[in-house]
Amino acid sequence: FLEIASNDFSKWNSKIVELSGKVSELGNKGIIINRQIFCQFKNSHKIKTINLNQNITIKGRVIGYDDLLEELKLNQCILK
């Protein structure tokens, strides 16, 4: 994550990445991992199988970095 956030973001845009971490927030449209990575799932019903504070590995496409919230944004995420 730090490598993506600290470098020129344009080289990471639309790239597929695999990340691991602890689920810090659950929402209707996605989850937040390690308080820094927002993951929007391909199938939102998958979110119901995830628990708060669970360690997970996801694979998804980088779609942006929110400077204000300091969050990396991923979409089309799937559980690994």
C-alpha positions in Angstrom: 0.0 0.0 0.0 2.7 2.5 0.9 4.5 2.0 -2.4 1.3 2.8 -4.3 0.4 5.8 -2.2 3.8 7.4 -2.1 4.7 6.9 -5.8 3.4 8.4 -8.9 -0.2 7.0 -8.8 -0.7 7.0 -12.6 1.4 3.8 -13.0 -1.0 2.0 -10.6 -4.3 3.2 -12.0 -6.4 0.3 -13.4 -3.8 -2.3 -12.3 -4.9 -5.5 -10.6 -3.4 -5.9 -7.1 -3.6 -8.5 -4.3 -3.6 -7.2 -0.8 -4.0 -8.7 2.7 -5.1 -7.0 5.9 -7.6 -6.8 8.7 -11.1 -5.6 8.1 -11.6 -2.3 9.9 -15.0 -1.3 8.6 -18.0 -3.0 6.9 -20.4 -1.2 4.6 -23.2 -1.9 2.2 -21.1 -1.4 -0.9 -17.7 -2.4 0.4 -15.2 -2.8 3.2 -12.2 -1.0 4.5 -9.0 -2.9 5.2 -6.3 -1.6 7.7 -8.2 1.8 7.8 -6.5 2.6 4.4 -7.9 0.5 1.6 -11.5 0.7 0.4 -12.6 -2.4 -1.5 -15.8 -2.4 -3.5 -16.9 -6.0 -4.4 -18.0 -7.4 -7.7 -20.8 -9.2 -5.8 -22.0 -7.2 -2.8 -23.5 -10.3 -1.2 -19.9 -11.4 -0.5 -19.7 -8.6 2.1 -22.1 -10.5 4.3 -19.6 -13.4 4.6 -16.9 -11.1 6.0 -16.5 -10.2 9.7 -15.1 -7.1 11.4 -11.4 -7.6 12.4 -11.1 -10.7 10.1 -7.8 -11.1 8.3 -8.5 -11.4 4.6 -6.7 -11.3 1.2 -8.5 -9.6 -1.7 -7.7 -9.1 -5.3 -9.0 -6.0 -7.1 -8.5 -3.2 -9.6 -7.0 0.1 -8.4 -9.3 3.0 -9.3 -8.0 5.9 -7.3 -6.4 7.3 -4.2 -8.4 9.7 -2.0 -5.9 12.3 -0.6 -8.4 13.7 1.9 -9.3 10.3 3.5 -5.8 8.8 2.7 -7.5 5.7 1.3 -6.6 3.6 -1.7 -9.7 2.7 -3.7 -10.2 -0.7 -5.3 -13.2 -2.1 -7.2 -14.2 -5.5 -8.7 -12.7 -7.0 -5.6 -12.9 -10.7 -4.9 -11.9 -12.7 -1.8 -8.8 -15.0 -2.2 
